[in-house]
Amino acid sequence: MTAPLVGLAGALTLTACGVPPTGVIEAGEPASGMFSPAPRPTAPVVVSLHFLRDGDLTAYPRELEEPADLGAVVGRLFGGPTASEAETATTALPRLKRAPDVTAGGDAVSVQLPDGSPVLGDGWTMTQSADACPGLP
């Protein structure tokens, strides 16, 4: 029992040797809170919107500043060609006053046009669930 006490006393004596007491050492501003770096700007994303040019589908690249999501891309598609693209590009899509609701799941994309939107022209397929038509068996 005396061996551990002697060892502990020796260790305490050695750790105290040669370390002079000091006052407070100034080292700049005190730490405060957590640092959160400024958000990194997102790089613009280029997507291809397809419009008709002389009867053929042609890609027209568009730069999106906001993070590209399917809803933003479909909204731009319904926005139609820009003024400079309109010299060569056309579309049968109606210009919408509000963005459509877009959802994707599996291999299907659903685009819900706002109420009061013009009817789409020939060549468009519309699917609707039975739940959307009350009163039908």
Contacts in CASP RR format, 6 or more apart in sequence:
PFRMAT RR
TARGET T0000
AUTHOR 0000-0000-0000
METHOD contacts of the structure
MODEL  1
MTAPLVGLAGALTLTACGVPPTGVIEAGEPASGMFSPAPRPTAPVVVSLH
FLRDGDLTAYPRELEEPADLGAVVGRLFGGPTASEAETATTALPRLKRAP
DVTAGGDAVSVQLPDGSPVLGDGWTMTQSADACPGLP
42 66 0 8 1.000
42 67 0 8 1.000
44 63 0 8 1.000
44 64 0 8 1.000
44 65 0 8 1.000
45 63 0 8 1.000
45 64 0 8 1.000
45 67 0 8 1.000
45 68 0 8 1.000
46 61 0 8 1.000
46 62 0 8 1.000
46 63 0 8 1.000
46 64 0 8 1.000
47 61 0 8 1.000
47 62 0 8 1.000
47 64 0 8 1.000
47 68 0 8 1.000
47 73 0 8 1.000
47 76 0 8 1.000
48 59 0 8 1.000
48 60 0 8 1.000
48 61 0 8 1.000
48 62 0 8 1.000
49 59 0 8 1.000
49 60 0 8 1.000
49 61 0 8 1.000
49 62 0 8 1.000
49 73 0 8 1.000
49 76 0 8 1.000
49 77 0 8 1.000
49 80 0 8 1.000
50 57 0 8 1.000
50 58 0 8 1.000
50 59 0 8 1.000
50 60 0 8 1.000
51 57 0 8 1.000
51 58 0 8 1.000
51 60 0 8 1.000
51 80 0 8 1.000
51 81 0 8 1.000
51 85 0 8 1.000
51 89 0 8 1.000
51 90 0 8 1.000
51 91 0 8 1.000
52 58 0 8 1.000
52 89 0 8 1.000
52 90 0 8 1.000
52 91 0 8 1.000
52 92 0 8 1.000
53 88 0 8 1.000
53 89 0 8 1.000
53 90 0 8 1.000
54 88 0 8 1.000
58 88 0 8 1.000
58 89 0 8 1.000
60 81 0 8 1.000
60 85 0 8 1.000
60 89 0 8 1.000
62 76 0 8 1.000
64 72 0 8 1.000
64 73 0 8 1.000
64 76 0 8 1.000
66 72 0 8 1.000
70 102 0 8 1.000
70 104 0 8 1.000
70 109 0 8 1.000
71 99 0 8 1.000
71 100 0 8 1.000
71 102 0 8 1.000
74 99 0 8 1.000
74 100 0 8 1.000
74 102 0 8 1.000
74 111 0 8 1.000
75 96 0 8 1.000
75 99 0 8 1.000
75 100 0 8 1.000
75 102 0 8 1.000
77 91 0 8 1.000
77 93 0 8 1.000
78 93 0 8 1.000
78 94 0 8 1.000
78 95 0 8 1.000
78 96 0 8 1.000
78 99 0 8 1.000
78 100 0 8 1.000
79 93 0 8 1.000
79 95 0 8 1.000
79 96 0 8 1.000
80 89 0 8 1.000
80 91 0 8 1.000
80 93 0 8 1.000
80 95 0 8 1.000
81 89 0 8 1.000
81 90 0 8 1.000
81 91 0 8 1.000
92 120 0 8 1.000
92 121 0 8 1.000
93 120 0 8 1.000
94 117 0 8 1.000
94 118 0 8 1.000
94 120 0 8 1.000
96 113 0 8 1.000
96 114 0 8 1.000
96 117 0 8 1.000
97 114 0 8 1.000
98 114 0 8 1.000
99 114 0 8 1.000
100 111 0 8 1.000
100 112 0 8 1.000
100 113 0 8 1.000
100 114 0 8 1.000
100 117 0 8 1.000
101 110 0 8 1.000
101 111 0 8 1.000
101 112 0 8 1.000
102 109 0 8 1.000
102 110 0 8 1.000
102 111 0 8 1.000
102 112 0 8 1.000
103 109 0 8 1.000
103 110 0 8 1.000
103 112 0 8 1.000
104 110 0 8 1.000
120 126 0 8 1.000
130 136 0 8 1.000
END
